[in-house]
Structures are given as C-alpha cells and as structure tokens.
C-alpha cells in the first residue's frame, strides 16, 4: 500500500498513528488483522446468542434446548437458529406451537423441566 492509502485507512486513529506513516502503517496492518479475525468470530458469537435465546424460550415452556432441537429434526422442521431465535423473542405463540410439536415428537420432552412459577414464595 502506498502512503495515501495507508493514511486514508488510518483516518480515525488517535495520536501519531493517524499522520506518521511508519506508525500508521503498523497500526493499519494490525487493524486489518483484527478485522479479518473478528469477521469470523462474529459468526460464532451470533450463533451462541441465538442458542441462548432459544434456550431461554424453551426453558420457559418446560423443555430443554437439546430435546427441543431433537424433536424438531424428528418432525423434519428445518428452521435455522436465527429464525428460531426471532420467533422466541417476537412471536411467542408461534414459538409455543413449535415447542408443542417438538414435545410430541420426542418422548424426552414430556418429562421436561416444570415451568417456572410467576412469583416468589416468602418463607417465614
């Protein structure tokens, strides 16, 4: 890269990293390495976030995440985790229908976790 391109990429940096070519070149190279790495890590992070959201939705209905996904595959329902996550957050009735389908498809879901009670009991 020539000087003009490096300084253009270093535009938002602080201190001498934005205008001294030697320092700017090092910082830009490192920033490009980070961006390459983090484009892959972003996919990983989003998938784990979707799984956490689905798990929260299924636990609310008394089913474990793994059993829920197994029931969906047995019924040949091919929704990816991103869509299931959106359904659990924004369409609770549709998600409950999927949980019920999964519960009927896989016997392990019938003895799932009982749903949480809506209030705390005060013990005296």
C-alpha positions as CSV (number, residue, x, y, z in Angstrom):
1,X,0.0,0.0,0.0
2,X,1.2,3.5,-0.7
3,X,1.3,6.4,1.7
4,X,-2.0,7.8,0.6
5,X,-4.0,4.6,1.1
6,X,-2.4,3.9,4.5
7,X,-3.3,7.4,5.8
8,X,-6.8,7.1,4.4
9,X,-7.3,3.8,6.3
10,X,-5.7,5.4,9.5
11,X,-8.1,8.3,9.4
12,X,-9.9,7.7,12.7
13,X,-6.9,6.6,14.7
14,X,-5.5,8.7,17.7
15,X,-2.2,10.4,18.1
16,X,0.6,9.9,15.7
17,X,-1.0,6.7,14.3
18,X,-3.1,8.9,12.0
19,X,-0.4,11.0,10.4
20,X,3.1,9.5,10.8
21,X,3.4,7.0,8.0
22,X,5.6,4.5,9.8
23,X,3.3,4.2,12.9
24,X,0.2,4.4,10.7
25,X,1.3,1.5,8.6
26,X,1.9,-0.7,11.6
27,X,-1.5,0.2,13.1
28,X,-3.4,-0.2,9.9
29,X,-1.8,-3.7,9.3
30,X,-2.8,-4.7,12.8
31,X,-6.3,-3.3,12.4
32,X,-6.8,-5.3,9.2
33,X,-5.6,-8.4,11.0
34,X,-8.2,-7.8,13.8
35,X,-11.0,-7.1,11.2
36,X,-10.2,-10.4,9.4
37,X,-10.2,-12.4,12.6
38,X,-13.3,-10.7,14.0
39,X,-15.4,-11.3,10.9
40,X,-15.1,-15.0,11.7
41,X,-15.7,-14.5,15.4
42,X,-18.8,-12.5,14.8
43,X,-20.5,-15.5,13.2
44,X,-19.5,-17.6,16.3
45,X,-20.8,-15.0,18.7
46,X,-24.1,-14.6,16.9
47,X,-24.8,-18.4,16.8
48,X,-24.2,-18.6,20.5
49,X,-26.5,-15.7,21.1
50,X,-29.3,-17.3,19.1
51,X,-28.8,-20.6,21.0
52,X,-29.1,-18.7,24.3
53,X,-32.3,-17.0,23.2
54,X,-33.8,-20.3,22.0
55,X,-32.8,-22.0,25.3
56,X,-34.5,-19.3,27.3
57,X,-37.7,-19.6,25.3
58,X,-37.8,-23.4,25.6
59,X,-37.0,-23.4,29.3
60,X,-39.9,-21.0,29.8
61,X,-42.2,-23.8,28.3
62,X,-40.5,-26.6,30.3
63,X,-38.3,-28.1,27.6
64,X,-34.5,-28.3,27.3
65,X,-32.8,-26.9,24.3
66,X,-31.3,-30.1,23.1
67,X,-34.5,-32.0,23.4
68,X,-36.4,-29.2,21.6
69,X,-33.9,-29.3,18.6
70,X,-34.0,-33.1,18.5
71,X,-37.8,-33.0,18.4
72,X,-37.8,-30.5,15.5
73,X,-35.4,-32.6,13.5
74,X,-37.5,-35.7,14.1
75,X,-40.5,-33.9,12.7
76,X,-38.3,-32.6,9.8
77,X,-38.9,-28.9,10.7
78,X,-35.9,-27.2,9.2
79,X,-35.7,-23.8,10.7
80,X,-32.3,-22.4,11.5
81,X,-31.3,-21.0,14.8
82,X,-31.6,-17.4,13.7
83,X,-35.2,-17.8,12.8
84,X,-36.0,-19.8,15.9
85,X,-34.4,-17.0,18.0
86,X,-36.5,-14.3,16.3
87,X,-39.6,-16.4,16.8
88,X,-38.9,-16.9,20.5
89,X,-38.5,-13.2,21.1
90,X,-41.1,-11.7,18.8
91,X,-43.7,-14.4,18.1
92,X,-44.3,-16.3,21.4
93,X,-47.4,-18.1,20.3
94,X,-45.8,-19.4,17.1
95,X,-42.8,-20.5,19.2
96,X,-45.1,-22.2,21.7
97,X,-46.6,-24.1,18.8
98,X,-43.2,-25.3,17.7
99,X,-42.4,-26.3,21.3
100,X,-45.6,-28.4,21.4
101,X,-44.7,-30.1,18.1
102,X,-41.3,-30.9,19.4
103,X,-42.7,-32.1,22.7
104,X,-45.0,-34.6,20.9
105,X,-42.2,-35.8,18.6
106,X,-39.6,-36.6,21.2
107,X,-40.6,-38.5,24.3
108,X,-37.7,-37.0,26.3
109,X,-39.6,-33.6,26.1
110,X,-42.6,-34.9,28.1
111,X,-40.7,-35.2,31.3
112,X,-39.0,-31.8,30.9
113,X,-38.5,-29.1,33.4
114,X,-41.7,-27.8,35.0
115,X,-42.4,-24.2,34.0
116,X,-41.3,-21.5,36.5
117,X,-43.8,-20.0,38.8
118,X,-44.6,-16.3,38.4
119,X,-43.7,-15.0,41.8
120,X,-41.5,-15.7,44.7
121,X,-42.8,-17.5,47.7
122,X,-41.8,-15.9,51.0
123,X,-40.7,-18.4,53.6
124,X,-41.2,-17.4,57.2
